[in-house]
Amino acid sequence: MARYGPWAVVTGASSGIGAEFARQLAARGLSLVLVARRRDRLEELGAELFARHGTDVRIVTCDLSDARGPWHLLDEVADVDVGLLINNAGVGLKGRLVDLEPEILRRLVEVNCQAPLALSHGFGRRLVARRRGGMVIVASTGGFQGLPWSAAYGASKGFDLLLGEALAVELAADGIDVLTLAPGGTDTEGPMNSGVDPARVPVRLMSVGPVVRAALDSLGRRTLVIPGAGNRAAAWAVRLVPRAFAARAAGRLMRRVIS
Ligand SMILES: NC(=O)c1ccc[n+]([C@@H]2O[C@H](COP(=O)([O-])OP(=O)(O)OC[C@H]3O[C@@H](n4cnc5c(N)ncnc54)[C@H](OP(=O)(O)O)[C@@H]3O)[C@@H](O)[C@H]2O)c1
């Protein structure tokens, strides 16, 4: 609260990892701006957090696949003292790139790349001006190598990974802590909505609690966190083999898990 309060903005707070960020930040005493498209889910979560912790909540419904989405959000919270930005909203996809509709790819790049970029820029300026605060950028272990059959998603998460790592260096002197969170498979609606069949995943998906706890415990202490020993080992293994080999191995795994 002292370092990253009084308000945190959480994008993609209506489900999964984002909703868990909201719950754990509320438990630590922060006030919350909850952002997503599904207002009913955000209102339900806001009511839960108020009942449990007395949390001040502001809800901003916003479509981050619309180029104006990030600017709408920045305008809506112009009067709020934001100390922490959680760039979490994201979408996945499955299938061979050439078989997908261009509009699906455009929306993915807007939500997964353009929105975190615009929000890191807009909120980054505000954080630098107050010389205190933090940012979390949610990437993925899928961004450590080419990800066949989810090529655009893997590439978008590689973008998030490199953006976060670079901003951590750029903003350190201004007192802003930037953390990149790279989860592996996590038990949320996300993988299912992207066509992953949980029955075919060879490892146990992590639950959201430890993923978010690892991020909040790492903020200000390190710049990249990969929750789960197996995910960390896999991420390190990728660095030890030729990149083409890593992409082929990732492709075999993707073929197996998508329905
Ligand atoms: N689950 C995993 O295995 C996994 C692994 C690695 C990384 N991640 C990353 O973790 C982050 C959260 O994913 P999750 O697994 O928690 O998935 P999720 O449960 O599907 O949550 C995605 C969130 O993003 C929001 N969102 C999606 N499209 C949006 C749009 N156009 N405008 C505004 N908000 C939008 C959704 O809200 P609305 O639908 O209400 O708009 C939802 O709150 C993503 O960045 C994902 O890439 C997940």
Ligand as a Chemical Component Dictionary entry (heavy atoms), coordinates in Angstrom:
data_LIG
# 
_chem_comp.id                   LIG 
_chem_comp.type                 NON-POLYMER 
_chem_comp.pdbx_formal_charge   0 
_chem_comp.three_letter_code    LIG 
# 
loop_
_chem_comp_atom.comp_id 
_chem_comp_atom.atom_id 
_chem_comp_atom.alt_atom_id 
_chem_comp_atom.type_symbol 
_chem_comp_atom.charge 
_chem_comp_atom.model_Cartn_x 
_chem_comp_atom.model_Cartn_y 
_chem_comp_atom.model_Cartn_z 
_chem_comp_atom.pdbx_ordinal 
LIG N1  N1  N 0  -4.401  -18.952 -18.359 1  
LIG C1  C1  C 0  -3.217  -19.233 -18.853 2  
LIG O1  O1  O 0  -2.854  -20.423 -19.068 3  
LIG C2  C2  C 0  -2.250  -18.121 -19.180 4  
LIG C3  C3  C 0  -0.904  -18.464 -19.377 5  
LIG C4  C4  C 0  0.007   -17.445 -19.667 6  
LIG C5  C5  C 0  -0.418  -16.142 -19.756 7  
LIG N2  N2  N 1  -1.734  -15.825 -19.563 8  
LIG C6  C6  C 0  -2.116  -14.414 -19.697 9  
LIG O2  O2  O 0  -2.810  -14.016 -18.540 10 
LIG C7  C7  C 0  -3.680  -12.942 -18.858 11 
LIG C8  C8  C 0  -5.053  -13.227 -18.273 12 
LIG O3  O3  O 0  -5.578  -14.379 -18.888 13 
LIG P1  P1  P 0  -6.535  -15.411 -18.141 14 
LIG O4  O4  O 0  -5.940  -16.754 -18.299 15 
LIG O5  O5  O -1 -6.870  -14.911 -16.793 16 
LIG O6  O6  O 0  -7.793  -15.377 -19.147 17 
LIG P2  P2  P 0  -9.315  -14.974 -18.947 18 
LIG O7  O7  O 0  -9.895  -15.603 -17.725 19 
LIG O8  O8  O 0  -9.952  -15.263 -20.265 20 
LIG O9  O9  O 0  -9.263  -13.411 -18.712 21 
LIG C9  C9  C 0  -9.002  -12.500 -19.754 22 
LIG C10 C10 C 0  -9.413  -11.121 -19.289 23 
LIG O10 O10 O 0  -9.107  -10.193 -20.347 24 
LIG C11 C11 C 0  -10.266 -9.418  -20.609 25 
LIG N3  N3  N 0  -10.360 -9.060  -22.022 26 
LIG C12 C12 C 0  -10.321 -9.895  -23.085 27 
LIG N4  N4  N 0  -10.541 -9.205  -24.226 28 
LIG C13 C13 C 0  -10.734 -7.913  -23.852 29 
LIG C14 C14 C 0  -11.032 -6.715  -24.552 30 
LIG N5  N5  N 0  -11.207 -6.713  -25.894 31 
LIG N6  N6  N 0  -11.176 -5.566  -23.874 32 
LIG C15 C15 C 0  -11.028 -5.563  -22.512 33 
LIG N7  N7  N 0  -10.750 -6.652  -21.787 34 
LIG C16 C16 C 0  -10.615 -7.816  -22.446 35 
LIG C17 C17 C 0  -11.443 -10.324 -20.233 36 
LIG O11 O11 O 0  -12.576 -9.535  -19.883 37 
LIG P3  P3  P 0  -13.924 -9.351  -20.749 38 
LIG O12 O12 O 0  -14.117 -10.595 -21.552 39 
LIG O13 O13 O 0  -14.974 -9.137  -19.716 40 
LIG O14 O14 O 0  -13.663 -8.138  -21.574 41 
LIG C18 C18 C 0  -10.900 -11.040 -19.009 42 
LIG O15 O15 O 0  -11.126 -10.263 -17.856 43 
LIG C19 C19 C 0  -3.671  -12.814 -20.389 44 
LIG O16 O16 O 0  -2.829  -11.751 -20.767 45 
LIG C20 C20 C 0  -3.081  -14.145 -20.834 46 
LIG O17 O17 O 0  -2.409  -14.039 -22.075 47 
LIG C21 C21 C 0  -2.655  -16.789 -19.274 48 
# 
loop_
_chem_comp_bond.comp_id 
_chem_comp_bond.atom_id_1 
_chem_comp_bond.atom_id_2 
_chem_comp_bond.value_order 
_chem_comp_bond.pdbx_ordinal 
LIG N1  C1  SING 1  
LIG C1  O1  DOUB 2  
LIG C1  C2  SING 3  
LIG C2  C3  SING 4  
LIG C2  C21 DOUB 5  
LIG C3  C4  DOUB 6  
LIG C4  C5  SING 7  
LIG C5  N2  DOUB 8  
LIG N2  C6  SING 9  
LIG N2  C21 SING 10 
LIG C6  O2  SING 11 
LIG C6  C20 SING 12 
LIG O2  C7  SING 13 
LIG C7  C8  SING 14 
LIG C7  C19 SING 15 
LIG C8  O3  SING 16 
LIG O3  P1  SING 17 
LIG P1  O4  DOUB 18 
LIG P1  O5  SING 19 
LIG P1  O6  SING 20 
LIG O6  P2  SING 21 
LIG P2  O7  DOUB 22 
LIG P2  O8  SING 23 
LIG P2  O9  SING 24 
LIG O9  C9  SING 25 
LIG C9  C10 SING 26 
LIG C10 O10 SING 27 
LIG C10 C18 SING 28 
LIG O10 C11 SING 29 
LIG C11 N3  SING 30 
LIG C11 C17 SING 31 
LIG N3  C12 SING 32 
LIG N3  C16 SING 33 
LIG C12 N4  DOUB 34 
LIG N4  C13 SING 35 
LIG C13 C14 SING 36 
LIG C13 C16 DOUB 37 
LIG C14 N5  SING 38 
LIG C14 N6  DOUB 39 
LIG N6  C15 SING 40 
LIG C15 N7  DOUB 41 
LIG N7  C16 SING 42 
LIG C17 O11 SING 43 
LIG C17 C18 SING 44 
LIG O11 P3  SING 45 
LIG P3  O12 DOUB 46 
LIG P3  O13 SING 47 
LIG P3  O14 SING 48 
LIG C18 O15 SING 49 
LIG C19 O16 SING 50 
LIG C19 C20 SING 51 
LIG C20 O17 SING 52 
# 
